Amino acid sequence: MILFLDFDGVLHPSQVVMGEHGPALIGDGALFMWAEPLAELLAERPHVQIVLSTSWARHLPFEQVRDFLPVTLRRRVIGSTWHRIQTDPDFSRGLQFSYWHDASRYQQVKRWANVHRLRRWVAVDDDARGWDEADRARLVQTHAETGLSVPSARVRLAAAIGNMAAAWAVADAMADLLEIPHVERGASLDNLMQWVDWWQSSYLNAIQLTPDQIAQMKVGRWWPPVSDEQIRETPPAIVQRRVP
């Protein structure tokens, strides 16, 4: 299986600039701050190889872009869509080089998939522009500012690469922290995602709290934390059956 990997908005927030000394993140955080969750999801999937689809490849040599990744991910990289455009005439056969300057990420990814006649491939990217509906299920779209830091993105990616054990582990960790019942293993992926999407804001709030704050909320019977939206909205059936 091939995983087409974007960097910005996936492995760190999307606000990155190419400066005199290379890429730099604007704002809080650090480059590749969410690389470890990706490495963990892939750990039990040694057959998954990575093709870089990041825009960094437009500015830097392939080896330099690849080597920004941690070693566990770097070893999986077999190529880059942009560098293939530059170095392989067959890749762009029938297409002017100028075409690629305006090509969407999807067009680059799809060209690679077609040239290599890929049957099993997925992409993780915060940019969903131009994706054909026929391939939309292959895209794990992340939020530009949260990338793979949020449970919903990790569960979707784990499922996309066939690592359901990791998907369930993410949901179980949420349930343990929030002290709510786990999702039954017989639940469908759609139901699992509904459950994760519903409880995600609670989980993200909870991991920001100190032990003392958590204890105070439990004493006041305000645990697990819920958002105003959760209060207003009717939870999906998979959540209703498990509300503590």
N, C-alpha and C positions, 0 to 999 in steps of 0.2 A: 504494500500500500504506500502511496505517496501522500505526504502532507505538505501542501503549499503554505509556507509560513511568512506572514507579514510580521514586522517588528513593532512599528508605532501603533499604539492603540490596542496592542495584543500583549506584548512582553513588558510594556511600560506605557505611561500616558502618551497621547498622540502628539503633544506639542514638542517636537524635536526640530532643531535647526542644524544645518551643516555649517559649522564655523571654521575658522582658520585652522583650528586644532582638531577638527573632526566633529562628529555628531555631539550635540549637547541638549539636554532636557531643560525645557523652560518650566520653572515652577518647582513644586515640591516633588520629592522622590528621587529615583536614580534609574539610569538606563538598565534594562533587563531585570528590574526588581521583581518581575513575575515570571522569570524563566524557570525557577525551581518547580512551580506547579506543573508546567508543561513537561519537565523532565520526569516528574513523578507519574504523570499520566502515561507516559511512553515507556516507563521502566519495564513493564510486563508485556510490551509489544515490540520485541526486537526486530520484527520484519518491517516496521514503519520507517521509511526513509523521508528525508526532508529536502524539498526544493525551495529555495529562497524566492519569495515574491515581493520582498520589501523594496521600497523606493530608494533605499540606501544604495542599492546596486547601480543606480544611475550615476552616482557620484564617486564611488570607491571601487577598487579592484575586488574581484570575487573573493580571493583568499582573505583579504582584510575584513570584508563584510562577514564572511563565515566565522572568522576567528574572534569576533566579538562575542559569540555564543559561548556558554559554558561547555567544557569538554564533552560532557555526556550528550549534549545536543549536537555539537560540532561534528562528532563522529558519524552522525546520521546524514549529514548534508551531502548530496550528490550533484547539486547544480544550482543554477539561478536562472530564472526566466529572462531577466534583462541581459545577463552576460551571454546567454545562449543566442539571443537576438544579435548580439554584436559579433560573435565568433563563429557561428555556424550558418553558412549561406542557405543550406537546406531548410533551416528553421523558418526563414523568412521568404522562402521561395514564393514568388507571385505577389509579394508585398514590398512596397518601397520602404526603405528604412525610416523615412519621415512618418510613415503610418504609425510606428511604434511610439513616437513621441507623444501622440495624443491617445494611444490605446489605453483602455481601462485595464485595471488589474485582472479583471475577469478575462479579457481578450488575450492577455499574455498567458494566463494559467491555462485557458482552453486550448491555445495553440500548442503548448507543451503536451497537454493530455492527448491531443489528436495526433501529433507527430509521433509520440511514443505508444499510441494506441492503448492508453491506460484504461483499465476497467475498474480499478479500485483507487479512488483518490478523493481527498477532501481538502478544503482550504479553511484556514482560520484568519480572519481579517476584519477590521472595523469598517471597511469600505465595501458596501454592497451595490454600488452603482453599476448598472448595465448587466447584471447577472441575468442570464436566461432562466426563465421559469423552470425549464427542464433540468437545470443543474442547481437550482436554488437550494435543494435539500443537501447538497454537498458542501455548502458554505456554513461554517459556524461563525456567525457575525458577533463580534464583541462590541462593547461600548467604548468609544474613543478614550474616555477618561478612566475606565476601570479595567479594561482588558480581561486577562485571565485571573484577576484578583477576586472576582465574585463567583459564588458557587454555581450559578446558572450557566455561566460560560464554561466552567470546568466540566459540569455534568454533560452538557451538549457535546463538547469535544470528546470526552471519554466515550460516549455512546457512538459518536461518528467513527472512531477508530476501533470500535468493537471491544472496548474495555469496560464492560458493564460493572465489573467488580469495583473499579475505581469510581464509577458514577454513583453506585450505592454507598460507597464509603464516604463520599462528600455529603450525601443526604444524611447518613447516619451521624456524622460529626455535627451537622446542624441540629439534629434532633437531640443529641446528647447535651449540647450546650444550652439549648432552649428548654430542656427537660420536658419534651413532648414525645409521644409515641413515634417509633420509627415507621416509615412507610413499609407496608407489607411487600415482601419480595415478589408476590404474584401480580403487583401493579404493573400496568403497561408503561412504556416510556413516556407517553403523553401525560399519563396521570402523575408519574414521577416528576416531570417537568412542571406541571401545574402546582404540585406541592412545593417544589424548590422555589419557584417564582413567587408563590404566596408568602413563604416564610423568609425569603431572602432579606428583606428590609429589617425584619426582627433580628436576624442573625448578624447583619452588618452593624446594627446598633449595639448588640450585645457584646461583640468583640472589642468595642471601644470603651466599655465600662470597666471600672476597677472592681476587685472582689468586694470591697465595702459597698460600692454602689449597687452591685448585684444583690448583696445580702439585704440592703434596705428595700429594694424593690420587691424582694420575695416576702419580707415581713409585711409590707403594705399590700400584698397580693396583687402586685402589678407585673408579675412575671408570667410568661415571657413578654418583653416589650412589644407593643404593636404601634403601627403608624395610624395617622388619621384616616388614610385611605383604607387601611384594613378594617377600621371601625365602621366606615361608611359602606364598604362593599360587602356583598355576600360571597363568602369563600367558596371555592369549587368543591364539588362533592368529596373528592379525595381528602380535602382538609376538614370538611365538616364531620367526617367520620372519625377524625382523630383530634379534634379540638379538646384540650385537657379540661 
